Every structure is written in C-alpha cells, then in structure tokens.
Amino acid sequence: MQSPEMTTTLDYFRTSVERFPNKACALCEGRAWTYAEADRLTRSVAAALTGQFGVRPGEPVAVAMPNCIEYFIAYWAIVRAGAVVAAVNTRLGPDEMGYVMGDTGARVIVTHERAWDAVSAGLAGVDEVEHVIVAGGGEGVDFDELLTEDADDFEDAAIAPDALAIIAYTSGTTGKPKGATMRQCDLLFNVKNCLVAHSFRHEDVHMLALPMFHCTALYSLLPASAYLGSTLAIAPRPDKADLLDLIESAQVTRFIGPPTLFAMLAMGDELSERDTTSLQLIAYAGSPMHPDTIRRLRELVPHVALRNFFGLTETTSVTHVLPSPDALSHADSVGKPLPEVRSIVADAEGKQVAVGETGELLFHRANVIPGYWNQPGKLEENVRGEWFGTGDLAHVDEDGYLYVHGREKDVIIVGGENVMAGEVEEVIGQLEGVRECAVVGIDATGIRAYLGELVKAVVVCEEGKELGERDIKRQCTAHLASYQVPMVVEFRDELPRNPAGKVLKRELK
C-alpha cells in the first residue's frame, strides 16, 4: 500500500486522526481530547466558519486567545476551512491590538473571555470585523455552540502546498508589528527541522507554555505534533506550581521556552522534588541561558538534555541548534545550522567575513518567508541577491559555532566610534551579582551633545546581591575601551520582554 503524500498540515492532522483516533492530542486544565474527538470538534467549527460566517479559502481569520484548548480547535478548524490563521498577541495595548486586527483584514475573530477586555478595547477602532466568536462566555457568538454544528455535509477545503497558512506578527521591538506570512510548504519545512533540532517523536508529550500566538507554537509545536500523532500539554499561564503539576500529571517529555522561564523554574528546589522522570529535553531560545541557570538545571534534573536554539519569524522558525554537551562550554552560542539551512555572516557588501569577524547574519532566500502581509516589497528591502539580511550582528568561530550579538540597530555611535551593545552586555554579565543586563544608546545632551549618543546600561541584580554604578563602570573599564563604558547605569527589578523572551529595548531608553 502506497503511503499518502503529505503536502499540507491538514494532511498531517487527518493522517493522525486515522492512525491514532483514541490517543490524546491536546490537554489543558483537566480537559483532554483524543484525535477522534478533535476531528469531530474541528469539523463542526470549520463547518460554522464556512457556512454560518461565509469564510472562504485563503481568507484570514483572526485568533486572539490566551493559551487554552479552544485555541487548538480554532487553529485546526481554520486550516480545515482552507482559511489563514491570523494570530493576534493578546498582550498588546489597545492601539497595537487595533492596528494588528485591522491589518489582518479579518471579518471573523475568535477570542476568549480571558482576553475580552484587551480585544474589545482594540476592536473599538476596527471596522473590518463583522463576527466575534468568544469562548468561555462574553459578548459575541458562543464558541461552544459551534462545537455542535451539523457538519455531516462538510468537506475539508482543497489546499495547495504553496497556499498561505499563517500570518504571524513580529514582536515589534523596534516599530509596528509586521505580519510574516507562512505557506503550507514553509510549515512542512520547519516541522522537518524541528524533528532534527529537538528529536521529536510519536511518544512525546510537548509542554506548550509559550503563548500560542508565538511562532514556536504556530510553526512548530502544533503542526509537528499533528505530524507525529503526539500530544500537546497546554499551560494556560507560566505559573511555576502549575507547570510542575503539568510535567507530573501529563508526563511531559519536551519543554520549549525562553531562558527566563527556566531561570524561574531553577529557583528553589521544587523541580528536584517533583517527578520529572518523563522529561527528556529543555530547549530554550530568545536569548542566551545564563551559565548559572544551566548549572542549576543540571543539578536539579541531571537526566534532561539542555539545548539552545535559534530562529526568526522570518526564517520559518528554527535554523540553528546547540547540542546539550555544548550547553555550558558554548553558553553564549546558538550552535550550528540545521542540515537544510544556509546562512553566512557578511559585511556591508554582502561578502562573507572571516572566521571570528563580526558582520550581519544572512540567510539564503529559500530559508525565508515569502513576505509580509499587506506590505508588498517590504521583505525585499532586506534581500541582497540570494540572501536575506536579518539585521542581527553575529560571528562564527573557528569550530563553526554561531554567536549572535544583537541587532544592527543596537550599534551605538559614541563620538564617531561604534559600540556594539552585545559586547558591553557580555562584559557586564560576567560581573558577579549580575543576573542580566541590557545596553542601549540614548541621545547625548548638554555638554556631551557633541558625542551624538551615550551608552546606557540597565542592570538586574541577583536576588540578595547589591551592586552600584561604580561596580558596573569599574567592570567595563577593566575590559572595554573608554568610549564603550556606560555613561548612564540604571538598576531595575526586571527587564521588559515580549512573549518570546526578547528584551524590549525601546522601553529602556
């Protein structure tokens, strides 16, 4: 018997429904659905989307929901309708929320009562939305009613491999969010990379603690679990006790998240006091994991592999991975490229730089999304020949490990001298008592106006440690040029971050 050709994520989902009907596909807050149950529920919602609301193939449907099991159903129902999942960050303020929802052009939005206050505030300035579907109660069409829709006559949409599948909005750390567009073929490419990077298997139970509107959920965990017929354990919030309970009760095997989440789990002894025998992998991205956190995790869960990985919304997600044996010895590296990923570090002319030299990280155009929603030609502004410029400064060492220093926009020009924020951050981070820091450029004023910009360091100290401005400047003076030493030092309890764990530097200036 010839195996069916897998050309879309819908093929993934339907195949697992056929092969593993009685296996749990998703669980959350005490509820669990098998693949057969999910097949029935997603069919009902897809029938409502197309019949009741007139959703057409290729049309965006906005999803603005917190982590919940209804998000899982909405995602696959939209896929079955042949529509496009337009993921909306529920943590945005009203203006950005309204901007994103308006930019999608969606007539239908699916949301949840837990996000209703934020969504309703954003909707105030949006004219395109005609139908609001709400899970958990609240204004609009009741999501639960759609779960009982008569779907006997419903047929899944015919989806082409190059059909648009997802619009995932970038984090907007330097400006308004842009809608990165992902095709079905891009998702399949990323799933293949995830299997290599994270050693995903059919038997896995994946912790989904990242926001479900994040690309790791949309591009990786949702389609990869459908491909393998594995299980998603959805965490509604990143609460330490709840996460530990879920690891135990669901027997989680793979846990992907930002370093800040694992730093929180590594505090105290609770992790070692729980049954974590099922857990096999902790994979982290967004920023380097502090070596102290790596050491602590290895003490608490010595049987668990630790892997740093790297990817961008624009690069169909995961591109590089750092193997567990290198987690500590190369803690500030994102590792090496996956087999089908092509990347180089280049100078301003696009020529590959020598080993150890800093340049811009470029990816081959084949590894990059087709473009941004409603912004034709925008992506091409960063394309040079066959290469896409990420704006990230990086270097590759003599053994082929990639080190990412931060954005090109993180270059601070002090009196005509270039200061790379990442280099200053690295030096400050080596000072005992520093938990994390971020460096930004601020306008020089007064008698220093001639310098153009000044270096500002924002520092978070470890619990119980006290440092002063003099300590930070002394550390920098010992290791950096005078113009790289921060003129301004600020201490905070925490750094502002987006849902992916990246520091929002615009809020530090």
Secondary structure as a PSIPRED ss2 file (coil, helix, strand):
# PSIPRED VFORMAT (PSIPRED V4.0)

   1 M C   1.000  0.000  0.000
   2 Q C   1.000  0.000  0.000
   3 S C   1.000  0.000  0.000
   4 P C   1.000  0.000  0.000
   5 E C   1.000  0.000  0.000
   6 M C   1.000  0.000  0.000
   7 T C   1.000  0.000  0.000
   8 T C   1.000  0.000  0.000
   9 T H   0.000  1.000  0.000
  10 L H   0.000  1.000  0.000
  11 D H   0.000  1.000  0.000
  12 Y H   0.000  1.000  0.000
  13 F H   0.000  1.000  0.000
  14 R H   0.000  1.000  0.000
  15 T H   0.000  1.000  0.000
  16 S H   0.000  1.000  0.000
  17 V H   0.000  1.000  0.000
  18 E H   0.000  1.000  0.000
  19 R H   0.000  1.000  0.000
  20 F C   1.000  0.000  0.000
  21 P C   1.000  0.000  0.000
  22 N C   1.000  0.000  0.000
  23 K C   1.000  0.000  0.000
  24 A E   0.000  0.000  1.000
  25 C E   0.000  0.000  1.000
  26 A E   0.000  0.000  1.000
  27 L E   0.000  0.000  1.000
  28 C E   0.000  0.000  1.000
  29 E C   1.000  0.000  0.000
  30 G C   1.000  0.000  0.000
  31 R E   0.000  0.000  1.000
  32 A E   0.000  0.000  1.000
  33 W E   0.000  0.000  1.000
  34 T E   0.000  0.000  1.000
  35 Y H   0.000  1.000  0.000
  36 A H   0.000  1.000  0.000
  37 E H   0.000  1.000  0.000
  38 A H   0.000  1.000  0.000
  39 D H   0.000  1.000  0.000
  40 R H   0.000  1.000  0.000
  41 L H   0.000  1.000  0.000
  42 T H   0.000  1.000  0.000
  43 R H   0.000  1.000  0.000
  44 S H   0.000  1.000  0.000
  45 V H   0.000  1.000  0.000
  46 A H   0.000  1.000  0.000
  47 A H   0.000  1.000  0.000
  48 A H   0.000  1.000  0.000
  49 L H   0.000  1.000  0.000
  50 T H   0.000  1.000  0.000
  51 G H   0.000  1.000  0.000
  52 Q C   1.000  0.000  0.000
  53 F C   1.000  0.000  0.000
  54 G C   1.000  0.000  0.000
  55 V C   1.000  0.000  0.000
  56 R C   1.000  0.000  0.000
  57 P C   1.000  0.000  0.000
  58 G C   1.000  0.000  0.000
  59 E C   1.000  0.000  0.000
  60 P E   0.000  0.000  1.000
  61 V E   0.000  0.000  1.000
  62 A E   0.000  0.000  1.000
  63 V E   0.000  0.000  1.000
  64 A E   0.000  0.000  1.000
  65 M C   1.000  0.000  0.000
  66 P C   1.000  0.000  0.000
  67 N C   1.000  0.000  0.000
  68 C C   1.000  0.000  0.000
  69 I H   0.000  1.000  0.000
  70 E H   0.000  1.000  0.000
  71 Y H   0.000  1.000  0.000
  72 F H   0.000  1.000  0.000
  73 I H   0.000  1.000  0.000
  74 A H   0.000  1.000  0.000
  75 Y H   0.000  1.000  0.000
  76 W H   0.000  1.000  0.000
  77 A H   0.000  1.000  0.000
  78 I H   0.000  1.000  0.000
  79 V H   0.000  1.000  0.000
  80 R H   0.000  1.000  0.000
  81 A C   1.000  0.000  0.000
  82 G C   1.000  0.000  0.000
  83 A C   1.000  0.000  0.000
  84 V E   0.000  0.000  1.000
  85 V E   0.000  0.000  1.000
  86 A E   0.000  0.000  1.000
  87 A E   0.000  0.000  1.000
  88 V C   1.000  0.000  0.000
  89 N C   1.000  0.000  0.000
  90 T C   1.000  0.000  0.000
  91 R C   1.000  0.000  0.000
  92 L C   1.000  0.000  0.000
  93 G C   1.000  0.000  0.000
  94 P H   0.000  1.000  0.000
  95 D H   0.000  1.000  0.000
  96 E H   0.000  1.000  0.000
  97 M H   0.000  1.000  0.000
  98 G H   0.000  1.000  0.000
  99 Y H   0.000  1.000  0.000
 100 V H   0.000  1.000  0.000
 101 M H   0.000  1.000  0.000
 102 G H   0.000  1.000  0.000
 103 D H   0.000  1.000  0.000
 104 T H   0.000  1.000  0.000
 105 G C   1.000  0.000  0.000
 106 A C   1.000  0.000  0.000
 107 R C   1.000  0.000  0.000
 108 V E   0.000  0.000  1.000
 109 I E   0.000  0.000  1.000
 110 V E   0.000  0.000  1.000
 111 T E   0.000  0.000  1.000
 112 H E   0.000  0.000  1.000
 113 E H   0.000  1.000  0.000
 114 R H   0.000  1.000  0.000
 115 A H   0.000  1.000  0.000
 116 W H   0.000  1.000  0.000
 117 D H   0.000  1.000  0.000
 118 A H   0.000  1.000  0.000
 119 V H   0.000  1.000  0.000
 120 S H   0.000  1.000  0.000
 121 A H   0.000  1.000  0.000
 122 G H   0.000  1.000  0.000
 123 L H   0.000  1.000  0.000
 124 A C   1.000  0.000  0.000
 125 G C   1.000  0.000  0.000
 126 V C   1.000  0.000  0.000
 127 D C   1.000  0.000  0.000
 128 E C   1.000  0.000  0.000
 129 V C   1.000  0.000  0.000
 130 E C   1.000  0.000  0.000
 131 H E   0.000  0.000  1.000
 132 V E   0.000  0.000  1.000
 133 I E   0.000  0.000  1.000
 134 V E   0.000  0.000  1.000
 135 A E   0.000  0.000  1.000
 136 G C   1.000  0.000  0.000
 137 G C   1.000  0.000  0.000
 138 G C   1.000  0.000  0.000
 139 E C   1.000  0.000  0.000
 140 G C   1.000  0.000  0.000
 141 V E   0.000  0.000  1.000
 142 D E   0.000  0.000  1.000
 143 F H   0.000  1.000  0.000
 144 D H   0.000  1.000  0.000
 145 E H   0.000  1.000  0.000
 146 L H   0.000  1.000  0.000
 147 L C   1.000  0.000  0.000
 148 T C   1.000  0.000  0.000
 149 E C   1.000  0.000  0.000
 150 D C   1.000  0.000  0.000
 151 A C   1.000  0.000  0.000
 152 D C   1.000  0.000  0.000
 153 D C   1.000  0.000  0.000
 154 F C   1.000  0.000  0.000
 155 E C   1.000  0.000  0.000
 156 D C   1.000  0.000  0.000
 157 A C   1.000  0.000  0.000
 158 A C   1.000  0.000  0.000
 159 I C   1.000  0.000  0.000
 160 A C   1.000  0.000  0.000
 161 P C   1.000  0.000  0.000
 162 D C   1.000  0.000  0.000
 163 A C   1.000  0.000  0.000
 164 L E   0.000  0.000  1.000
 165 A E   0.000  0.000  1.000
 166 I E   0.000  0.000  1.000
 167 I E   0.000  0.000  1.000
 168 A E   0.000  0.000  1.000
 169 Y E   0.000  0.000  1.000
 170 T C   1.000  0.000  0.000
 171 S C   1.000  0.000  0.000
 172 G C   1.000  0.000  0.000
 173 T C   1.000  0.000  0.000
 174 T C   1.000  0.000  0.000
 175 G C   1.000  0.000  0.000
 176 K C   1.000  0.000  0.000
 177 P C   1.000  0.000  0.000
 178 K C   1.000  0.000  0.000
 179 G E   0.000  0.000  1.000
 180 A E   0.000  0.000  1.000
 181 T E   0.000  0.000  1.000
 182 M E   0.000  0.000  1.000
 183 R E   0.000  0.000  1.000
 184 Q H   0.000  1.000  0.000
 185 C H   0.000  1.000  0.000
 186 D H   0.000  1.000  0.000
 187 L H   0.000  1.000  0.000
 188 L H   0.000  1.000  0.000
 189 F H   0.000  1.000  0.000
 190 N H   0.000  1.000  0.000
 191 V H   0.000  1.000  0.000
 192 K H   0.000  1.000  0.000
 193 N H   0.000  1.000  0.000
 194 C H   0.000  1.000  0.000
 195 L H   0.000  1.000  0.000
 196 V H   0.000  1.000  0.000
 197 A H   0.000  1.000  0.000
 198 H H   0.000  1.000  0.000
 199 S C   1.000  0.000  0.000
 200 F C   1.000  0.000  0.000
 201 R C   1.000  0.000  0.000
 202 H C   1.000  0.000  0.000
 203 E C   1.000  0.000  0.000
 204 D C   1.000  0.000  0.000
 205 V E   0.000  0.000  1.000
 206 H E   0.000  0.000  1.000
 207 M E   0.000  0.000  1.000
 208 L E   0.000  0.000  1.000
 209 A C   1.000  0.000  0.000
 210 L C   1.000  0.000  0.000
 211 P C   1.000  0.000  0.000
 212 M C   1.000  0.000  0.000
 213 F C   1.000  0.000  0.000
 214 H C   1.000  0.000  0.000
 215 C H   0.000  1.000  0.000
 216 T H   0.000  1.000  0.000
 217 A H   0.000  1.000  0.000
 218 L H   0.000  1.000  0.000
 219 Y H   0.000  1.000  0.000
 220 S H   0.000  1.000  0.000
 221 L H   0.000  1.000  0.000
 222 L H   0.000  1.000  0.000
 223 P H   0.000  1.000  0.000
 224 A H   0.000  1.000  0.000
 225 S H   0.000  1.000  0.000
 226 A H   0.000  1.000  0.000
 227 Y H   0.000  1.000  0.000
 228 L H   0.000  1.000  0.000
 229 G C   1.000  0.000  0.000
 230 S C   1.000  0.000  0.000
 231 T E   0.000  0.000  1.000
 232 L E   0.000  0.000  1.000
 233 A E   0.000  0.000  1.000
 234 I E   0.000  0.000  1.000
 235 A C   1.000  0.000  0.000
 236 P C   1.000  0.000  0.000
 237 R C   1.000  0.000  0.000
 238 P C   1.000  0.000  0.000
 239 D C   1.000  0.000  0.000
 240 K H   0.000  1.000  0.000
 241 A H   0.000  1.000  0.000
 242 D H   0.000  1.000  0.000
 243 L H   0.000  1.000  0.000
 244 L H   0.000  1.000  0.000
 245 D H   0.000  1.000  0.000
 246 L H   0.000  1.000  0.000
 247 I H   0.000  1.000  0.000
 248 E H   0.000  1.000  0.000
 249 S H   0.000  1.000  0.000
 250 A H   0.000  1.000  0.000
 251 Q C   1.000  0.000  0.000
 252 V C   1.000  0.000  0.000
 253 T C   1.000  0.000  0.000
 254 R E   0.000  0.000  1.000
 255 F E   0.000  0.000  1.000
 256 I E   0.000  0.000  1.000
 257 G E   0.000  0.000  1.000
 258 P C   1.000  0.000  0.000
 259 P H   0.000  1.000  0.000
 260 T H   0.000  1.000  0.000
 261 L H   0.000  1.000  0.000
 262 F H   0.000  1.000  0.000
 263 A H   0.000  1.000  0.000
 264 M H   0.000  1.000  0.000
 265 L H   0.000  1.000  0.000
 266 A H   0.000  1.000  0.000
 267 M C   1.000  0.000  0.000
 268 G C   1.000  0.000  0.000
 269 D C   1.000  0.000  0.000
 270 E H   0.000  1.000  0.000
 271 L H   0.000  1.000  0.000
 272 S H   0.000  1.000  0.000
 273 E H   0.000  1.000  0.000
 274 R C   1.000  0.000  0.000
 275 D C   1.000  0.000  0.000
 276 T C   1.000  0.000  0.000
 277 T C   1.000  0.000  0.000
 278 S C   1.000  0.000  0.000
 279 L C   1.000  0.000  0.000
 280 Q C   1.000  0.000  0.000
 281 L E   0.000  0.000  1.000
 282 I E   0.000  0.000  1.000
 283 A E   0.000  0.000  1.000
 284 Y E   0.000  0.000  1.000
 285 A C   1.000  0.000  0.000
 286 G C   1.000  0.000  0.000
 287 S C   1.000  0.000  0.000
 288 P C   1.000  0.000  0.000
 289 M C   1.000  0.000  0.000
 290 H C   1.000  0.000  0.000
 291 P H   0.000  1.000  0.000
 292 D H   0.000  1.000  0.000
 293 T H   0.000  1.000  0.000
 294 I H   0.000  1.000  0.000
 295 R H   0.000  1.000  0.000
 296 R H   0.000  1.000  0.000
 297 L H   0.000  1.000  0.000
 298 R H   0.000  1.000  0.000
 299 E H   0.000  1.000  0.000
 300 L H   0.000  1.000  0.000
 301 V C   1.000  0.000  0.000
 302 P C   1.000  0.000  0.000
 303 H C   1.000  0.000  0.000
 304 V C   1.000  0.000  0.000
 305 A E   0.000  0.000  1.000
 306 L E   0.000  0.000  1.000
 307 R E   0.000  0.000  1.000
 308 N E   0.000  0.000  1.000
 309 F E   0.000  0.000  1.000
 310 F E   0.000  0.000  1.000
 311 G E   0.000  0.000  1.000
 312 L E   0.000  0.000  1.000
 313 T H   0.000  1.000  0.000
 314 E H   0.000  1.000  0.000
 315 T H   0.000  1.000  0.000
 316 T C   1.000  0.000  0.000
 317 S E   0.000  0.000  1.000
 318 V E   0.000  0.000  1.000
 319 T E   0.000  0.000  1.000
 320 H E   0.000  0.000  1.000
 321 V E   0.000  0.000  1.000
 322 L E   0.000  0.000  1.000
 323 P C   1.000  0.000  0.000
 324 S H   0.000  1.000  0.000
 325 P H   0.000  1.000  0.000
 326 D H   0.000  1.000  0.000
 327 A C   1.000  0.000  0.000
 328 L C   1.000  0.000  0.000
 329 S C   1.000  0.000  0.000
 330 H C   1.000  0.000  0.000
 331 A C   1.000  0.000  0.000
 332 D C   1.000  0.000  0.000
 333 S C   1.000  0.000  0.000
 334 V C   1.000  0.000  0.000
 335 G E   0.000  0.000  1.000
 336 K E   0.000  0.000  1.000
 337 P E   0.000  0.000  1.000
 338 L C   1.000  0.000  0.000
 339 P C   1.000  0.000  0.000
 340 E C   1.000  0.000  0.000
 341 V C   1.000  0.000  0.000
 342 R C   1.000  0.000  0.000
 343 S E   0.000  0.000  1.000
 344 I E   0.000  0.000  1.000
 345 V E   0.000  0.000  1.000
 346 A E   0.000  0.000  1.000
 347 D C   1.000  0.000  0.000
 348 A C   1.000  0.000  0.000
 349 E C   1.000  0.000  0.000
 350 G C   1.000  0.000  0.000
 351 K C   1.000  0.000  0.000
 352 Q E   0.000  0.000  1.000
 353 V C   1.000  0.000  0.000
 354 A C   1.000  0.000  0.000
 355 V C   1.000  0.000  0.000
 356 G C   1.000  0.000  0.000
 357 E C   1.000  0.000  0.000
 358 T C   1.000  0.000  0.000
 359 G E   0.000  0.000  1.000
 360 E E   0.000  0.000  1.000
 361 L E   0.000  0.000  1.000
 362 L E   0.000  0.000  1.000
 363 F E   0.000  0.000  1.000
 364 H E   0.000  0.000  1.000
 365 R H   0.000  1.000  0.000
 366 A H   0.000  1.000  0.000
 367 N H   0.000  1.000  0.000
 368 V C   1.000  0.000  0.000
 369 I C   1.000  0.000  0.000
 370 P C   1.000  0.000  0.000
 371 G E   0.000  0.000  1.000
 372 Y E   0.000  0.000  1.000
 373 W C   1.000  0.000  0.000
 374 N C   1.000  0.000  0.000
 375 Q C   1.000  0.000  0.000
 376 P C   1.000  0.000  0.000
 377 G C   1.000  0.000  0.000
 378 K C   1.000  0.000  0.000
 379 L H   0.000  1.000  0.000
 380 E H   0.000  1.000  0.000
 381 E H   0.000  1.000  0.000
 382 N H   0.000  1.000  0.000
 383 V E   0.000  0.000  1.000
 384 R E   0.000  0.000  1.000
 385 G C   1.000  0.000  0.000
 386 E C   1.000  0.000  0.000
 387 W E   0.000  0.000  1.000
 388 F E   0.000  0.000  1.000
 389 G E   0.000  0.000  1.000
 390 T E   0.000  0.000  1.000
 391 G E   0.000  0.000  1.000
 392 D E   0.000  0.000  1.000
 393 L E   0.000  0.000  1.000
 394 A E   0.000  0.000  1.000
 395 H E   0.000  0.000  1.000
 396 V E   0.000  0.000  1.000
 397 D C   1.000  0.000  0.000
 398 E C   1.000  0.000  0.000
 399 D C   1.000  0.000  0.000
 400 G C   1.000  0.000  0.000
 401 Y C   1.000  0.000  0.000
 402 L E   0.000  0.000  1.000
 403 Y E   0.000  0.000  1.000
 404 V E   0.000  0.000  1.000
 405 H E   0.000  0.000  1.000
 406 G E   0.000  0.000  1.000
 407 R E   0.000  0.000  1.000
 408 E H   0.000  1.000  0.000
 409 K H   0.000  1.000  0.000
 410 D H   0.000  1.000  0.000
 411 V E   0.000  0.000  1.000
 412 I E   0.000  0.000  1.000
 413 I E   0.000  0.000  1.000
 414 V E   0.000  0.000  1.000
 415 G C   1.000  0.000  0.000
 416 G C   1.000  0.000  0.000
 417 E E   0.000  0.000  1.000
 418 N E   0.000  0.000  1.000
 419 V E   0.000  0.000  1.000
 420 M E   0.000  0.000  1.000
 421 A H   0.000  1.000  0.000
 422 G H   0.000  1.000  0.000
 423 E H   0.000  1.000  0.000
 424 V H   0.000  1.000  0.000
 425 E H   0.000  1.000  0.000
 426 E H   0.000  1.000  0.000
 427 V H   0.000  1.000  0.000
 428 I H   0.000  1.000  0.000
 429 G H   0.000  1.000  0.000
 430 Q C   1.000  0.000  0.000
 431 L C   1.000  0.000  0.000
 432 E C   1.000  0.000  0.000
 433 G C   1.000  0.000  0.000
 434 V E   0.000  0.000  1.000
 435 R E   0.000  0.000  1.000
 436 E E   0.000  0.000  1.000
 437 C E   0.000  0.000  1.000
 438 A E   0.000  0.000  1.000
 439 V E   0.000  0.000  1.000
 440 V E   0.000  0.000  1.000
 441 G E   0.000  0.000  1.000
 442 I E   0.000  0.000  1.000
 443 D E   0.000  0.000  1.000
 444 A C   1.000  0.000  0.000
 445 T C   1.000  0.000  0.000
 446 G H   0.000  1.000  0.000
 447 I H   0.000  1.000  0.000
 448 R H   0.000  1.000  0.000
 449 A H   0.000  1.000  0.000
 450 Y H   0.000  1.000  0.000
 451 L H   0.000  1.000  0.000
 452 G E   0.000  0.000  1.000
 453 E E   0.000  0.000  1.000
 454 L E   0.000  0.000  1.000
 455 V E   0.000  0.000  1.000
 456 K E   0.000  0.000  1.000
 457 A E   0.000  0.000  1.000
 458 V E   0.000  0.000  1.000
 459 V E   0.000  0.000  1.000
 460 V E   0.000  0.000  1.000
 461 C E   0.000  0.000  1.000
 462 E C   1.000  0.000  0.000
 463 E C   1.000  0.000  0.000
 464 G C   1.000  0.000  0.000
 465 K C   1.000  0.000  0.000
 466 E C   1.000  0.000  0.000
 467 L C   1.000  0.000  0.000
 468 G C   1.000  0.000  0.000
 469 E H   0.000  1.000  0.000
 470 R H   0.000  1.000  0.000
 471 D H   0.000  1.000  0.000
 472 I H   0.000  1.000  0.000
 473 K H   0.000  1.000  0.000
 474 R H   0.000  1.000  0.000
 475 Q H   0.000  1.000  0.000
 476 C H   0.000  1.000  0.000
 477 T H   0.000  1.000  0.000
 478 A H   0.000  1.000  0.000
 479 H H   0.000  1.000  0.000
 480 L C   1.000  0.000  0.000
 481 A C   1.000  0.000  0.000
 482 S H   0.000  1.000  0.000
 483 Y H   0.000  1.000  0.000
 484 Q H   0.000  1.000  0.000
 485 V C   1.000  0.000  0.000
 486 P C   1.000  0.000  0.000
 487 M C   1.000  0.000  0.000
 488 V E   0.000  0.000  1.000
 489 V E   0.000  0.000  1.000
 490 E E   0.000  0.000  1.000
 491 F E   0.000  0.000  1.000
 492 R C   1.000  0.000  0.000
 493 D C   1.000  0.000  0.000
 494 E C   1.000  0.000  0.000
 495 L C   1.000  0.000  0.000
 496 P C   1.000  0.000  0.000
 497 R E   0.000  0.000  1.000
 498 N C   1.000  0.000  0.000
 499 P C   1.000  0.000  0.000
 500 A C   1.000  0.000  0.000
 501 G C   1.000  0.000  0.000
 502 K C   1.000  0.000  0.000
 503 V E   0.000  0.000  1.000
 504 L C   1.000  0.000  0.000
 505 K H   0.000  1.000  0.000
 506 R H   0.000  1.000  0.000
 507 E H   0.000  1.000  0.000
 508 L H   0.000  1.000  0.000
 509 K C   1.000  0.000  0.000
